[in-house]
């Protein structure tokens, strides 16, 4: 599959950043900064200041690790993996419970009524589900990552990613069902 001009541009930015081109790194920051900030914001249920601080830590880690990235074409999942590691480190530091994932075929599914769910309701629903479930939904539907990219970010197999997305959708439906009048 041939790379798009945008993919080639991003690859060039990564390669230039790896050899120390500060301008290219700033462009990478401008390109991916909003995405990583959104991911961090959706994963952390805390103050904007903490999210901003965490986003800065993530970019420092990306900057430091960039020369060691072996496949520049994999920058996006690699950067999100760094963000994920920092976020989960913050969960442990704050003793935020990582609820065990239910990946049992007998899990009960509650159907959400055919209603329009606004952005605020969706945000509240996402906040009510386990971080591992919220994570795969954010990566898939907000960041539009492929299952393969999500597998790289979460360090899981494709089957596990499919399963987590399936059960995360169920958990979100259940959370929304409880919130809707």
Residue pairs with C-beta under 8 A, 6 or more apart in sequence:
3 11
7 73
10 28
10 31
10 75
10 76
11 72
11 73
11 75
12 24
13 24
13 25
13 27
13 28
13 31
14 24
14 28
14 66
14 69
14 72
14 75
15 72
16 23
16 24
17 24
17 25
17 28
17 66
18 66
18 67
18 69
18 72
25 63
25 66
28 75
29 59
32 76
32 79
33 55
33 59
35 143
36 55
36 58
36 59
36 79
36 80
36 83
37 51
37 52
37 55
38 138
38 142
38 143
39 80
39 83
39 138
39 139
39 142
39 143
40 51
40 54
40 55
40 58
40 83
40 87
41 51
42 123
42 126
42 134
42 138
42 142
43 84
43 87
43 131
43 134
43 135
43 138
44 50
44 51
44 54
44 87
44 90
45 127
46 94
50 90
54 86
54 87
54 90
57 86
58 79
58 82
58 83
58 86
61 82
61 86
62 79
62 82
65 82
69 75
69 78
74 152
76 145
76 149
77 145
77 149
77 150
77 152
77 153
78 152
80 139
80 143
80 145
80 149
80 153
81 152
81 153
81 154
81 155
84 135
84 153
84 154
88 98
88 131
90 96
91 98
91 131
96 131
98 130
98 131
98 132
99 130
99 131
99 132
100 130
101 130
101 132
101 133
101 164
101 167
102 167
102 171
103 163
103 164
103 167
107 167
107 170
109 170
109 173
109 174
110 170
110 173
110 174
110 177
111 173
111 177
112 173
112 176
112 177
112 180
113 177
113 180
115 180
117 125
117 176
117 180
121 176
121 179
121 180
122 176
124 175
124 179
125 172
125 175
125 176
125 179
126 134
126 137
126 138
126 172
126 175
127 134
128 175
128 178
128 179
129 137
129 168
129 171
129 172
129 175
130 171
132 154
132 164
132 168
133 164
133 167
133 168
133 171
133 172
134 168
135 154
136 150
136 154
136 161
136 164
136 165
136 168
137 165
137 168
137 169
137 172
139 145
139 149
139 150
139 153
139 154
140 147
140 150
140 165
145 153
147 158
147 161
147 162
147 165
148 158
150 156
150 161
150 165
151 157
151 158
151 160
151 161
154 160
154 161
154 164
156 164
